[in-house]
């Protein structure tokens, strides 16, 4: 709504000019009884002028306030995703996904991102990754991340997070997940029962006390598996896997593959 302003009429300008003329004459020491008479005779016109000025100001203020309110009502509202880790947000800025460091990113700017490579950025907290709903590939190795929850990234196929400080990674429900690389962390448990499309599982040098890969249908599918450097002694497999353990699977010499690890 455009601002509404009252324009001074010709009458207002005439009255104003008369007042200015009388004032200038008085200042020039020409103030006479006739001028005083004229001045007081114009008293009614002066009141009229002041009234018009007050109305003009009031209307302008009301219009401005109304316009500001209209602008506030019409301001677009954007869904925002919190990014509490400044290094994570800086990485998004560097990728032109975000535009400033303020702890937030527009959700509309991240929901269609399919691949994100933010390795070696000093990131400790990946909160906000859950709103990357179209994400297929995630590269976050060489950071300091301690927790990684990817359960909302339902399209994820590749998760590379080696050389962090991970103690937990959540991948439940990710049916499309094909590759997990989390070597050289401190992960204590991992449930891959829902990840039936897995082709690579690299878990070396963690703190796993147990691992169950028996849900995976065949040994042919899981063509890369490493579990050495963990404090476990038994790796649970299914009959098909046990019948033909691939040579490229690696473990500690004292560890065994078995149908039951209880």
C-alpha positions in Angstrom: 0.0 0.0 0.0 1.7 3.3 -1.1 2.2 6.1 1.4 -0.7 8.6 1.5 0.2 12.3 1.9 -2.0 15.4 1.9 -0.7 18.1 -0.4 -0.9 21.7 0.9 -3.6 23.7 -0.9 -3.1 27.1 -2.7 -4.9 28.8 0.2 -2.4 27.4 2.7 0.5 28.7 0.7 -1.1 32.2 0.5 -1.6 32.3 4.2 1.9 31.1 4.9 3.4 33.7 2.5 1.5 36.5 4.3 2.8 35.4 7.7 6.4 35.3 6.4 6.0 38.7 4.8 4.8 40.3 8.0 7.5 38.6 10.0 10.2 39.9 7.6 8.8 43.4 7.8 8.8 43.3 11.6 12.4 42.2 11.6 13.3 45.1 9.3 11.9 47.5 11.9 8.9 48.3 9.8 6.4 46.9 12.3 3.6 49.5 12.5 0.2 49.6 14.0 -1.1 48.7 10.6 1.0 45.6 10.5 -0.1 44.6 14.0 -3.7 45.0 12.9 -3.0 42.9 9.8 -1.3 40.2 11.9 -4.1 39.9 14.4 -6.7 40.0 11.6 -5.0 36.9 10.2 -5.3 35.0 13.5 -8.1 32.9 12.2 -6.2 32.0 9.1 -3.2 31.1 11.2 -5.2 28.7 13.2 -6.5 27.2 10.0 -3.0 26.7 8.7 -1.8 25.0 12.0 -4.8 22.7 11.9 -4.1 21.7 8.4 -0.4 21.0 9.2 -1.4 18.8 12.2 -3.9 16.9 10.1 -1.3 16.5 7.3 1.3 15.1 9.8 -1.2 12.8 11.4 -2.3 11.3 8.1 1.2 10.8 7.0 2.1 9.1 10.2 -0.9 6.8 10.1 -0.2 6.0 6.5 3.5 5.2 7.3 2.5 3.0 10.2 -0.1 1.2 8.0 2.4 0.7 5.3 5.0 -0.7 7.7 2.5 -3.1 9.1 1.5 -4.2 5.6 5.2 -4.8 4.8 5.6 -6.8 8.0 2.5 -8.9 7.2 3.8 -9.6 3.7 7.3 -10.6 4.7 8.1 -14.1 3.5 8.7 -16.7 6.2 11.5 -19.2 5.5 12.0 -22.5 7.2 15.5 -22.6 8.9 17.8 -25.4 9.9 20.0 -24.9 12.9 23.7 -25.4 12.3 25.3 -24.9 15.7 28.9 -25.9 14.6 30.5 -22.8 13.2 33.0 -24.9 11.2 30.2 -26.9 9.6 28.4 -23.7 8.7 31.6 -22.2 7.3 32.0 -25.2 5.1 28.5 -24.7 3.8 29.3 -21.0 3.1 32.4 -22.1 1.2 30.2 -24.4 -0.9 27.8 -21.5 -1.6 25.0 -23.4 0.2 24.8 -20.8 3.0 25.6 -17.1 2.8 26.6 -16.0 6.3 27.6 -17.3 9.7 24.6 -16.9 11.9 23.9 -20.4 13.2 21.2 -21.2 10.6 20.8 -22.1 7.0 17.6 -21.9 4.9 16.2 -25.4 4.7 15.2 -24.8 1.1 18.9 -24.3 0.3 20.0 -27.8 1.6 17.0 -30.1 1.0 18.0 -30.8 -2.7 21.8 -31.2 -2.1 22.8 -34.7 -3.2 26.6 -34.7 -2.4 28.6 -32.9 0.3 32.3 -33.1 0.7 33.4 -31.3 3.9 36.5 -33.3 4.9 39.2 -31.9 7.2 37.2 -28.8 8.3 37.5 -29.1 12.1 33.9 -30.0 12.5 32.8 -31.5 15.8 29.0 -31.5 15.4 27.0 -32.3 12.3 23.6 -31.3 13.6 21.6 -30.0 10.7 22.6 -32.9 8.4 19.1 -34.4 9.0 17.5 -31.8 6.7 19.7 -32.7 3.8 16.9 -35.1 2.8 18.1 -35.7 -0.8 21.7 -36.5 0.3 23.3 -39.4 -1.6 27.0 -39.0 -0.8 28.5 -37.7 2.5 32.3 -37.2 2.9 33.2 -36.0 6.4 36.5 -37.8 7.1 39.4 -36.1 8.9 37.1 -34.1 11.3 36.4 -34.3 15.0 32.8 -35.5 14.9 31.7 -37.6 17.9 28.1 -38.5 17.0 26.6 -39.1 13.6 22.9 -39.7 13.1 22.0 -40.3 9.5 18.6 -41.9 10.0 16.7 -39.0 8.3 18.9 -39.2 5.2 16.8 -41.9 3.6 18.4 -41.5 0.1 22.0 -41.9 1.4 24.2 -44.4 -0.4 27.7 -43.4 0.7 28.9 -42.4 4.1 32.6 -41.8 4.5 33.6 -40.7 8.1 37.0 -42.2 8.8 39.5 -40.5 11.2 37.0 -38.7 13.4 36.2 -39.1 17.1 33.0 -41.1 16.5 31.6 -43.1 19.3 28.2 -43.6 17.7 26.8 -43.8 14.2 23.1 -44.4 13.5 22.1 -45.8 10.0 18.9 -47.7 10.8 16.3 -47.6 8.1 18.7 -46.7 5.3 17.8 -49.3 2.7 19.8 -47.7 -0.1 23.1 -47.4 1.9 25.9 -49.1 -0.1 29.1 -48.0 1.6 30.1 -47.2 5.1 33.7 -46.2 5.9 34.3 -45.3 9.6 37.8 -46.6 10.2 39.9 -45.1 13.0 37.2 -44.0 15.3 35.9 -45.1 18.7 32.5 -46.6 17.7 31.3 -49.2 20.2 28.3 -50.6 18.4 26.7 -50.7 14.9 23.4 -52.0 13.7 23.3 -52.7 10.0 20.2 -55.0 10.0 18.3 -52.5 7.7 21.2 -51.8 5.3 20.7 -54.8 3.0 22.3 -53.0 0.0 25.7 -52.8 1.7 28.7 -53.5 -0.6 31.5 -52.0 1.5 31.8 -52.0 5.3 35.1 -50.6 6.7 35.2 -50.7 10.5 38.9 -51.2 11.3 40.3 -49.7 14.4 37.2 -48.9 16.5 35.9 -50.2 19.8 33.4 -52.7 18.6 32.7 -55.6 20.9 30.4 -57.4 18.4 29.3 -57.2 14.8 26.5 -59.0 13.0 26.5 -59.0 9.2 24.3 -62.1 8.9 21.4 -60.0 7.5 23.2 -59.4 4.3 22.0 -61.9 1.7 25.3 -63.0 0.0 29.1 -62.8 0.3 29.2 -61.6 -3.3 27.3 -58.4 -2.4 29.6 -57.4 0.5 32.8 -57.3 -1.5 34.8 -55.2 1.0 34.7 -55.8 4.7 37.4 -54.9 7.3 37.0 -55.4 11.1 40.6 -55.7 12.4 41.7 -53.6 15.3 38.5 -54.1 17.4 38.1 -55.7 20.8 35.8 -58.5 19.5 36.5 -62.2 19.0 33.5 -63.3 16.9 31.9 -62.0 13.8 28.3 -63.3 13.2 27.6 -64.4 9.6 24.9 -66.5 7.8 25.4 -69.9 6.3 26.0 -68.6 2.8 28.7 -66.3 4.0 30.4 -68.9 6.2 30.6 -71.3 3.3 32.7 -68.9 1.2 34.4 -66.1 3.2 35.9 -63.8 0.6 39.7 -63.4 0.7 39.4 -59.6 0.7 37.5 -59.6 4.0 40.0 -58.7 6.8 40.0 -59.4 10.5 42.4 -60.0 13.4 43.9 -63.5 13.3 42.3 -64.6 16.6 38.8 -63.5 15.5 36.4 -66.1 14.1 33.4 -66.1 11.8 30.4 -68.0 13.3 26.7 -68.5 13.0 26.3 -67.8 16.7 28.5 -65.6 18.7 26.8 -66.1 22.1 
